């Protein structure tokens, strides 16, 4: 077995051990069925299953308001359990850490079309409703309020797609949270190279005859082509050069990445996941956001490159908004920096110290 394969195996075993020995209360998983969920497209799903993971317990004040709930939302193709890794939960949710799960009630939902929530691959394939980010946020809100009984959130945060959902939460339910922290995102329409890459991913699958309009019996070869585009989308040139400084190491790293992605992705699900951002655009709604908001990006993020200058313009319209750009360093990992709290944790600490919205400005 080559060096990178050995490293990957060790990391996998290490993360498994961390999940078993995590320094926080044991996670609890569950499902919530929403009957006759209506999507923005007008389509209705008789039963929408929302899967979730929670850690800790909700605590109410004398008025019955939950004051310790934290919503954390995952990225495209991910799931809530992805946050239980060594790098994230191990640096954020443990005893004495910023979001100590013995004090906070941590909510990790699987978004529509992801994880163990309802997905096209369950049964409906391309007949599954054409969901978008607004649908995903509304479903999360209903899970939290109707099923978990949470009537207020101390913090809403998310990574990548979850970061974009954080913006949507901020203006859709502006009185529902004390603070917002979108990671690795922009509050604008997805356009330029970002949209082109997403379209390449979708077309790589749809243009493959093996896809059969979504009625394939085994994953079409177009899925691997789509994964090629995804790999470039989330790549980190500096770190990847350091991780794979030779031809042999580069090819081995690519092989491992393709195998890892292929083992957990479905072609139809992937089409929906990347198309769901098609009408995302918080820009017209930014003035509605009331809670303090820290938008955090990293300078080596190829999905949200700082040279676009978009965040600097838009953040000025958020009443209590602040933009933090983390410089490229030996510690950053491109787009994946969003999942390393050791890098941005100090800013989360500052955000949690911000005065909460006054009555009439928050809940």
N, C-alpha and C positions, 0 to 999 in steps of 0.2 A: 504494500500500500504506500502510495507516495505521501510526501510530507503534508501537503494541504489536506488530503483525505484524513490523515491521522489527526491533524488539528481540528478539522470539522467534527470528527467523531468525539474527540475529547471535549469540545465545546458543548456538543449535544448532551453528553453524559453529565457534564458540569451543570448545565442548566436544569437537567432533570433532578439532580441532587438538590439544587437550590429550591425548586418547586416543593420538594419534599421536606426541606428543612428551613423554609422561609421564616424570617423573624417577624411574622405578622399572623393574625388569626387565619384559620383555614378558609380558603375561598368556598363560596356556595354558588352552585349553578342552578338555573331554573329556566322555565319557558312561560311566556304569556301569549295567549291566543286572543287576537282582536278579531271580532266577527265583522264581516262585510266592510273591510277597510277600503275606503274610496281614495284613489290616487288622483293627483292633479290632472292626469290624462283623462280622467272620467272613468277609467276602468275600476272594477271592484273585485277584490279577492275575498271569497267567502270566509277564509280563515287565514289570517296573517300570523305566523309564529315568530315571536321575538325571543331569542335566546339571550341570556345575560349571566354575568358573574358578579357577585358582590363580595366584599370583604368588610368585616366590622358590622356595627349596628347603628341605626339612625337614632339620634337623640333630639328630643323636642324641648323647647323652652316652655315657660309657664303659659304662653299663649297658644301652645300646640304647634308651633312652627319648627320644622326641622332645620337645625343650624349647622350640621356637620357633614352634609352630603356633598360628595365630589363626583362629578361625572367626567369620565375620561373616554374619549372616542378614538377608535383606531383608523388606520389608513386603508386605502384601496387594496383589496384582496386579503386583508387581514381579519382579525377577530379580537374580541375583548381579552381572551386568554393570552394573547401575545404580550400583554403588559405584565404578565407574571414572570417574565424572564429575569435572569440575574441582573442585567444592566438596568432595567427599569424598576421593577418592584424592589430589587435588592438595594437600590440606591434612593428609594423614595417612600416606600410604604412600611418600612420596618420600624421597630420601636425606637422612638426618639428622633425619627427622620421627619422631613417636612410634612408629609401626608401620612403620618403614623396611623395605621389602620386600627389601632386600639382606641383612637380618639375620633377618627373620621370614618364615615360610611362611604366606601368606595364602590362606585357603580361602573361596570365595564360591559356595555351592551355590544352585541353583534348586530351591526347595521343590516337593514334589509338587503338581501342578496349576498350576505357574507356569513362566514362561520356556520353556526347551527341554526340561524334564522332562516325563514322561508327564502328559497332560491330557485332560479329557473331549473337547475339540475335536479331538483327534488322530483318533479314530474311534468310540469307544464312546458319546460324548455322555452322556445321563443314565443309561446303564448302567455308567458308570465307578464304581468302588467309592467309597462315601461316606467319604472320608478325614477325619481330624481332626488336631489339633495333635500328639497323641501319635504318630500314624502318621508325621507329617512329621519329627519328631525322631528316631524310631527309624531311619527311612530315612537321615537325615543321618549318624547314628552308624555305620551299616553302610557307607555310602560312605567315611567317613573311616577306619574301621578296616580294612575288608576290601579296599578298592580303593586308597586312598592310603597305607595302611600306617602311619597315625598312631596311636600308642598313648597319647598324652597331649596336652592342649591348654594352651598358656600362657594363653590368654584366649578366652572365649566372649562374644560381644556381638551385638546385633541392634537393628534399628529397627522400631518399631510391632509388626507381627506377629512380626518377628524378635526384638523385645524380649520378647514373650510366650514365644517359643520358648526364649529364654535362661533364663527362670524354669524351664521344663520340663526343660531340660538340667541345671539346677542340682540338682534333686531326683531326677531319673531316673538320672543318672550322677555322683553327688556326688564321687567320687574321681578324676574324669577331667580336671579342670581346676584351674588355679591361681587364676583370677579370673573374675568375671562382671560384665558391664555391660549391663543392659537399658535401652534408650532408648525413651521415649514409650510406656510400658505401665503396667499395674497387675497385681498378682498375685492377682486375684480373678475370680470369675465375671463374664462379660460380661452386664450387665443394664442396667436403666434406659434412658436415651436411646441409649447405645451399641448395645445389642441392638435397640432399636426401629429405629434407622437401618439396621442390617444387614438386619433383616427387611423394611424398606421397599425396600431395594435388590433383595433376592430376589423379593419380591412384584411389584415393578414389571415384572420380566421375565416371571415365571410367569403373571401376570394378562393379559398381552398375547396375544390370539389368534394373532398372527404367530409367537409362540414355538413353537407346535405341539408341545407336550410335549418340546421339545428337538430336534425334527426339522426345523428351519428350513433353508432353502437360502441365505438372506441374513439379516444381523443384524436381529432384530426391533426395532421402534420402542421397545419397552420397555427396550432397552439404554440409550437416551438418557435415559429417565426415571430409570433406576438411576444413571446418571452424575450427574444433577442432585442426587440424595441424597448421592452420594459427594463431590461438590464442597462441599456444605455441611458434610459430616462433617470434612473436612480444612481447612476455611477458617480464615483468620486475619483477623478483623474489622479490627484496627488497620492491619495491613500492606496489606490489600486496599483499604481506604479511601484510604491514601496512594498506592497504585499506580494506583487508578482513581477519582480525585476528582470526575469528571464523569459524567453519564449516558452520553455517547458512549463514554468510555473503559471504563466498567463493562460495557456491552453487548459491546464489542469483546473485553474480557478474558474474559467468559463464553463468547463464541463460540470463542475460541482454546482455552480449557480443554476445552470439549465436543469440539472437533475433535481435540485431542491425545489425550484419553482414548479416543474412538471409534476412532481409528486403530490402537490396540493391544489392545483388549479384545474378548473373545468372550462372548456371553450365558451359555452353559452353564458356561464356565470361571468366570465371575463369580459365578454361583449357588454353585458348589462352594467358591470361595475365601472367600466371606463366611459360608457355612454351616459351614465347617470349625472355626470358633471356638465352636460350639454348646455343647460340654461342657468347654471350657477352665476350669480353676479350680485354680491352685497353692495357694490358701490352706491347705487341710488338710495340705500337705506341706512347708511352709516350714522347719520345724525340721530337715529332712533336708539342707538346703543347708550345705555345709562351707566352701567357698571364700569369700574376701572378695567382697562383692557391692555395687556402687554402682548404685543405681537413679536414673536421671536423667530428669526431666520438665521441661517448660517451662510457665510460668504461663499462657501464652496458648494452650495445647493444648486444642482443643475436643473432642477424643476422650477425653482424660484430665484433665478440669478439676480443679484442686487443691482447689476448694471442697467436693468430695466427702469429703475427709478420709480416704480409704481407705488411702493409702500410709503415712501416719503411724502408723496402727494396725498394719498388717501387717508393716512393716519391723522392728518390735521383735522379731518372732519369728525373724528371720534372725540367726543367731549372730554373723556378721561383716558384717552389713548396714548400709548407710548410704543415706539418701535425700537427694538433691540436687534442689532446685527452682530452676530458673533463672528469675530475674525477667523479666517482659516488658520489652522494650527495642527500640531501633531495629534491633538485630541479630537478634532472634528472629523466627521465621517460623511461629508456631503449631505444629501437629503436625509440620511439616517441619523444625523446629529439630533434630530427631534426625539430620539428614544434614549438619549444619554443624559439623565438628570444631573450627573456630576458636572456637566458643562454649563447648563442653564439654571441649575437649582437656586443659585443666589438671587436670580431675578424673580423666581417664584416666591422666594422668601420675602422679597420687597413687595411683591403684589399682594401677598396675604396680609401684609402690614398696612396696606392702604386702607383709609377710612371706608367703611361699608356705606353704600347708598343710604341716604336718610329716608325716613318715611315719606312716601310719595315719589321718591326717586328709585327705590328698589321695593322689595316686598314690604 
